[in-house]
Amino acid sequence: MAKRPTLILDHEALRYNMRTVVAWCGEAGIDVAGVIKVTTGMASVALDYESCGAKWVASSRLEQLARAKEAGVKVPLLMIRVPMISELDEMVRICDYSLESGLDTLISLDQAAKKAGRTHNVILMADLGDLREGLIEKPELVELAKYVEDKLDSLHLAGIGTNLGCVGSVMPTEEKMLMLSEWAEAVEDAIGRPLEVVSGGATSSLMPLFDKVMPPKVNMLRIGAIVYCGPYEDLRTCYGRKEADELRGDVFTLEAEVVEVSTKPTHPIGQLGVNAFGEKATYVDRGERKRAILAIGRADYGDLGDMIPLLEGLEITMASGDHTILDIEDCREDIRVGDVVRFALKYSAILRLTASENVTIEEKNI
């Protein structure tokens, strides 16, 4: 008997989505760096990305990239979190490329690469307003690029990049992509040669590609979320981009087991304070309704809204860290204790579930 909860990864669906996204990008002259962090760096996913045409495998965690390397991934490995100085020796050993934003780290990285007898490729980050990592003024970026080019012999300035639609929610508009291109050209003028990489961001940067306004200078995107979530990714759910409907939504499916079925009131009884997460929740009194409790909770998947029930008439109403409460009054199936309920998933839920010790990962169609 399968150990529940179970997260099922369908590699056939995953590869379909990967091939589709790589083809979208390829038509615009853009190469894909396949990001594996949402799967906690599963080596099988890295190998899928490679087989589907990704030109890099990327993650924000060195241990995940190490697993990809050990699994035999041949494409270059890219570190997409600015590294800590304390991990530079390890990063140089594991990774071929990294995103960088500060002089102190770059000087230390040059020393680590020199000690290892390697040349490490760096992509300098431009902060175009999302307020994550990177230089926020073009002259600063150009000056740093010139320093890397002229002074740091064990580093190769491969290109520049940016990140949008992350901490600051700034959209990757045509204006932002043109700005990135202009900054890249300024760097090229300063160092006297073309850059190999101009990295225009992550999944959200597919929007200017879809709208056919992506400047030709941009030639790399760092893609993860949309290949795992398909039509449940933010491009569809938040921005209404119908292109995501071409992708499969069954890459990941969660199976959770029912541990209680009962009929209870829908409004808590007594003086209300906060729930287990310190939140003041609002409850609607719908009278008594039939409900089921699952042996999985927010400690495993995060927010209730990141779980999409696959059974018609089923509704997620509440959850603690370890239990999820379902309204099954209008469900067309007779749900009993011991039954399994299935969910499609959004990005944040997958990110948490793959890292949960409480969840068994089952791979099929490898």
C-alpha positions as CSV (number, residue, x, y, z in Angstrom):
1,M,0.0,0.0,0.0
2,A,1.3,3.4,-1.0
3,K,2.4,5.7,1.9
4,R,0.3,8.8,2.0
5,P,0.3,11.7,1.3
6,T,1.8,11.0,-2.1
7,L,3.1,13.5,-4.6
8,I,3.0,11.9,-8.1
9,L,5.4,13.3,-10.7
10,D,4.5,12.3,-14.3
11,H,7.7,12.7,-16.3
12,E,5.9,12.3,-19.6
13,A,3.7,15.3,-18.8
14,L,6.8,17.2,-17.6
15,R,8.8,16.5,-20.7
16,Y,5.9,17.6,-22.9
17,N,5.8,21.0,-21.1
18,M,9.5,21.3,-21.2
19,R,9.7,20.7,-25.0
20,T,6.8,23.1,-25.6
21,V,8.4,25.9,-23.6
22,V,11.9,25.3,-25.2
23,A,10.2,25.5,-28.6
24,W,8.4,28.8,-27.7
25,C,11.7,30.3,-26.7
26,G,13.7,28.8,-29.6
27,E,11.4,30.5,-32.1
28,A,12.5,33.8,-30.6
29,G,16.2,33.0,-30.5
30,I,16.1,32.4,-26.7
31,D,17.8,29.5,-24.9
32,V,16.4,28.1,-21.7
33,A,18.0,27.6,-18.4
34,G,15.9,24.9,-16.8
35,V,15.3,25.7,-13.1
36,I,15.0,22.6,-10.8
37,K,14.6,24.3,-7.4
38,V,10.8,23.7,-7.2
39,T,11.4,20.0,-7.2
40,T,14.1,20.3,-4.5
41,G,16.5,19.6,-7.3
42,M,15.5,16.1,-8.3
43,A,18.2,14.7,-10.6
44,S,15.6,13.0,-12.8
45,V,14.1,16.4,-13.5
46,A,17.5,17.9,-14.4
47,L,18.0,15.0,-16.9
48,D,14.6,15.7,-18.4
49,Y,15.5,19.3,-18.9
50,E,18.7,18.4,-20.7
51,S,17.0,15.8,-22.9
52,C,14.3,18.4,-23.9
53,G,16.8,21.0,-25.1
54,A,17.6,23.2,-22.1
55,K,21.1,24.8,-22.5
56,W,21.7,25.1,-18.8
57,V,20.3,23.5,-15.6
58,A,19.8,26.0,-12.9
59,S,19.0,26.2,-9.2
60,S,19.4,28.5,-6.2
61,R,20.8,25.6,-4.1
62,L,24.2,24.1,-4.5
63,E,23.2,20.7,-3.2
64,Q,20.6,20.5,-5.9
65,L,23.1,21.3,-8.6
66,A,25.6,18.8,-7.1
67,R,22.9,16.1,-7.5
68,A,22.5,17.1,-11.2
69,K,26.2,16.9,-11.7
70,E,26.4,13.5,-10.0
71,A,23.6,12.2,-12.2
72,G,25.6,13.0,-15.3
73,V,24.0,16.2,-16.5
74,K,26.3,17.5,-19.2
75,V,25.0,21.0,-19.9
76,P,26.5,23.8,-17.8
77,L,25.1,24.3,-14.3
78,L,24.0,27.7,-13.3
79,M,23.7,29.1,-9.7
80,I,20.8,31.5,-9.7
81,R,21.1,32.8,-6.1
82,V,23.9,35.3,-5.5
83,P,26.4,33.0,-3.6
84,M,27.6,33.4,-0.1
85,I,31.3,34.0,0.2
86,S,31.5,31.0,2.5
87,E,30.3,28.7,-0.3
88,L,32.4,30.0,-3.2
89,D,35.0,27.1,-3.1
90,E,32.2,24.6,-3.3
91,M,30.3,26.6,-6.0
92,V,33.4,26.8,-8.3
93,R,33.7,23.0,-8.0
94,I,30.1,22.3,-8.8
95,C,28.9,25.2,-11.1
96,D,29.9,26.6,-14.4
97,Y,28.0,29.8,-14.2
98,S,26.6,32.1,-11.5
99,L,24.5,35.2,-11.1
100,E,26.6,37.9,-9.4
101,S,26.0,41.5,-8.1
102,G,28.8,42.7,-5.9
103,L,32.4,43.5,-6.1
104,D,33.5,41.8,-2.8
105,T,31.9,38.5,-3.8
106,L,33.4,38.7,-7.3
107,I,36.9,39.3,-5.9
108,S,36.6,36.3,-3.6
109,L,35.1,34.3,-6.4
110,D,38.1,35.1,-8.6
111,Q,40.4,33.9,-5.9
112,A,38.4,30.6,-5.4
113,A,38.4,30.0,-9.2
114,K,42.1,30.6,-9.4
115,K,42.8,28.3,-6.5
116,A,40.7,25.6,-8.2
117,G,42.5,26.1,-11.5
118,R,39.2,27.0,-13.3
119,T,37.6,29.8,-15.1
120,H,34.2,30.6,-13.8
121,N,31.5,32.3,-15.9
122,V,29.6,35.1,-14.3
123,I,26.4,36.9,-15.3
124,L,26.1,40.4,-13.7
125,M,22.6,41.2,-12.5
126,A,20.9,44.5,-13.3
127,D,18.1,45.6,-10.9
128,L,15.5,47.1,-13.2
129,G,13.1,48.0,-10.4
130,D,12.0,44.7,-8.8
131,L,14.4,45.4,-5.9
132,R,16.0,42.0,-5.7
133,E,19.7,41.5,-6.4
134,G,21.7,43.6,-8.9
135,L,23.0,47.0,-9.7
136,I,20.3,49.6,-9.9
137,E,22.1,52.2,-12.0
138,K,23.5,51.5,-15.5
139,P,26.9,53.3,-14.9
140,E,27.5,51.1,-11.8
141,L,26.8,47.9,-13.8
142,V,29.1,49.1,-16.6
143,E,31.9,49.9,-14.2
144,L,31.6,46.5,-12.4
145,A,31.6,44.7,-15.8
146,K,34.7,46.6,-16.8
147,Y,36.4,45.6,-13.6
148,V,35.6,41.9,-14.0
149,E,36.8,42.0,-17.6
150,D,40.1,43.8,-16.9
151,K,41.0,42.7,-13.4
152,L,39.6,39.3,-12.5
153,D,41.5,36.9,-14.6
154,S,39.9,33.7,-13.4
155,L,36.4,35.0,-14.1
156,H,34.8,35.2,-17.6
157,L,32.1,37.9,-18.0
158,A,29.5,35.8,-19.9
159,G,26.7,38.4,-19.8
160,I,24.2,40.3,-17.8
161,G,20.7,39.5,-16.6
162,T,17.8,40.7,-14.6
163,N,14.9,39.4,-12.4
164,L,11.4,40.7,-12.6
165,G,8.0,39.7,-11.2
166,C,9.5,38.4,-8.0
167,V,9.9,40.3,-4.7
168,G,8.7,43.7,-6.1
169,S,6.0,42.3,-8.5
170,V,7.4,44.4,-11.4
171,M,6.2,43.1,-14.7
172,P,8.6,42.3,-17.5
173,T,7.2,44.8,-20.0
174,E,8.7,45.7,-23.4
175,E,10.1,48.8,-21.7
176,K,12.0,46.8,-19.1
177,M,13.4,44.3,-21.8
178,L,14.5,47.2,-23.9
179,M,16.2,48.7,-20.9
180,L,18.1,45.4,-20.3
181,S,19.2,45.4,-23.9
182,E,20.4,49.0,-23.7
183,W,22.4,48.1,-20.5
184,A,23.9,45.1,-22.3
185,E,25.0,47.2,-25.2
186,A,26.6,49.7,-22.8
187,V,28.6,46.9,-21.3
188,E,29.6,45.6,-24.7
189,D,30.8,49.1,-25.7
190,A,32.9,49.3,-22.5
191,I,34.6,45.9,-22.8
192,G,34.9,45.9,-26.6
193,R,33.2,42.6,-27.3
194,P,29.8,41.0,-27.5
195,L,28.3,39.3,-24.4
196,E,27.2,35.7,-24.9
197,V,24.3,35.9,-22.5
198,V,21.5,38.5,-21.9
199,S,19.2,36.8,-19.4
200,G,15.8,38.4,-19.4
201,G,14.3,36.8,-16.3
202,A,12.2,33.9,-15.4
203,T,8.8,32.5,-16.3
204,S,7.0,35.9,-16.1
205,S,9.3,37.1,-18.9
206,L,7.5,34.8,-21.3
207,M,4.9,37.5,-21.6
208,P,6.9,39.8,-23.8
209,L,7.9,36.8,-25.8
210,F,4.2,35.8,-26.3
211,D,3.4,39.4,-27.3
212,K,6.3,39.4,-29.8
213,V,8.0,42.4,-28.3
214,M,11.0,40.7,-26.8
215,P,14.2,42.5,-28.1
216,P,16.5,40.2,-30.0
217,K,19.3,41.1,-27.6
218,V,17.7,38.9,-24.9
219,N,18.8,35.4,-25.5
220,M,18.2,33.5,-22.2
221,L,15.3,32.9,-19.9
222,R,15.5,31.0,-16.6
223,I,12.4,28.8,-16.7
224,G,10.9,26.7,-13.9
225,A,7.3,27.4,-12.7
226,I,5.4,27.1,-15.9
227,V,6.7,23.7,-16.9
228,Y,5.6,22.2,-13.5
229,C,2.3,24.0,-13.2
230,G,1.1,24.5,-16.8
231,P,-2.3,26.2,-16.8
232,Y,-2.2,26.5,-13.0
233,E,0.8,28.9,-13.1
234,D,0.5,32.6,-12.4
235,L,0.7,33.5,-16.1
236,R,-2.7,31.9,-16.5
237,T,-4.3,32.4,-13.0
238,C,-3.1,36.0,-12.4
239,Y,-2.5,37.4,-15.9
240,G,-5.0,35.4,-17.9
241,R,-2.4,34.3,-20.5
242,K,-4.1,31.5,-22.5
243,E,-0.8,30.3,-23.9
244,A,-0.4,28.3,-20.7
245,D,-3.5,26.3,-21.7
246,E,-1.3,24.5,-24.2
247,L,0.6,22.9,-21.3
248,R,-0.4,19.9,-19.2
249,G,-1.6,20.5,-15.7
250,D,-0.9,17.0,-14.4
251,V,2.9,17.1,-14.0
252,F,2.4,16.9,-10.2
253,T,-0.7,15.4,-8.5
254,L,-1.1,15.2,-4.8
255,E,-2.9,12.3,-3.2
256,A,-4.1,12.7,0.4
257,E,-6.0,10.3,2.6
258,V,-9.3,11.0,4.4
259,V,-9.1,10.4,8.2
260,E,-12.6,11.6,9.3
261,V,-16.0,12.2,7.7
262,S,-18.7,14.0,9.7
263,T,-21.5,16.6,9.6
264,K,-20.7,19.7,11.6
265,P,-21.5,23.4,11.7
266,T,-19.6,25.6,9.2
267,H,-19.1,28.4,11.7
268,P,-16.9,27.9,14.8
269,I,-18.6,27.8,18.2
270,G,-17.3,30.2,20.9
271,Q,-15.3,33.3,21.2
272,L,-13.0,33.7,18.2
273,G,-9.3,34.7,18.4
274,V,-6.6,33.6,15.9
275,N,-6.0,30.3,14.2
276,A,-2.8,28.2,14.4
277,F,-1.0,30.6,12.0
278,G,-1.8,33.7,14.0
279,E,-4.5,34.8,11.4
280,K,-7.9,36.3,12.2
281,A,-10.0,34.2,9.8
282,T,-13.5,35.1,8.5
283,Y,-16.1,32.3,8.5
284,V,-19.4,32.1,6.7
285,D,-22.3,30.3,8.4
286,R,-23.7,27.9,5.9
287,G,-25.4,25.7,8.5
288,E,-24.4,22.1,9.0
289,R,-22.6,20.5,6.1
290,K,-20.9,17.2,5.5
291,R,-17.1,17.4,5.6
292,A,-13.9,15.4,5.4
293,I,-10.5,15.8,7.1
294,L,-7.3,14.9,5.2
295,A,-4.0,13.8,6.8
296,I,-2.1,16.7,5.3
297,G,-1.9,20.4,6.3
298,R,-0.4,23.8,5.7
299,A,2.9,22.6,7.2
300,D,3.2,20.5,4.0
301,Y,1.7,22.7,1.2
302,G,1.4,26.3,2.5
303,D,-1.6,28.2,1.4
304,L,-5.0,26.6,0.7
305,G,-5.4,28.5,-2.6
306,D,-2.4,26.6,-4.0
307,M,-4.3,23.3,-4.0
308,I,-6.9,22.7,-6.8
309,P,-9.3,19.8,-6.0
310,L,-9.8,17.4,-9.0
311,L,-13.1,16.1,-7.7
312,E,-16.2,18.2,-8.7
313,G,-18.2,19.6,-5.8
314,L,-15.3,19.4,-3.3
315,E,-14.2,22.5,-1.6
316,I,-11.2,23.2,0.7
317,T,-12.5,25.3,3.7
318,M,-9.9,25.3,6.5
319,A,-6.6,23.8,7.5
320,S,-4.2,23.5,10.4
321,G,-0.6,22.6,10.1
322,D,-1.5,18.9,9.9
323,H,-5.1,18.7,8.8
324,T,-7.1,20.0,5.8
325,I,-10.9,20.4,6.1
326,L,-13.0,19.7,3.0
327,D,-16.7,20.6,2.4
328,I,-18.0,17.5,0.6
329,E,-21.8,18.2,0.9
330,D,-22.1,18.8,-2.8
331,C,-19.6,16.2,-3.9
332,R,-20.8,13.7,-6.5
333,E,-18.9,10.8,-5.0
334,D,-19.5,9.2,-1.6
335,I,-16.3,10.0,0.3
336,R,-15.4,7.7,3.2
337,V,-12.5,7.3,5.7
338,G,-9.6,5.7,3.9
339,D,-10.4,7.2,0.5
340,V,-7.9,9.2,-1.4
341,V,-8.6,12.7,-2.7
342,R,-6.5,14.2,-5.5
343,F,-5.3,17.7,-6.2
344,A,-3.6,19.7,-8.9
345,L,-1.0,22.2,-7.6
346,K,0.3,25.7,-8.0
347,Y,4.0,26.6,-7.8
348,S,4.3,27.3,-4.0
349,A,2.6,24.1,-3.0
350,I,4.9,22.0,-5.2
351,L,7.9,23.9,-3.8
352,R,6.9,23.0,-0.2
353,L,5.6,19.4,-0.9
354,T,8.7,18.3,-2.6
355,A,10.7,19.3,0.6
356,S,8.2,17.9,3.1
357,E,9.4,14.8,5.1
358,N,5.7,13.9,5.4
359,V,5.2,13.4,1.7
360,T,6.2,10.5,-0.5
361,I,7.3,11.3,-4.0
362,E,6.3,8.8,-6.7
363,E,7.7,9.1,-10.2
364,K,6.1,7.6,-13.2
365,N,6.9,7.4,-16.9
366,I,10.6,8.1,-16.2
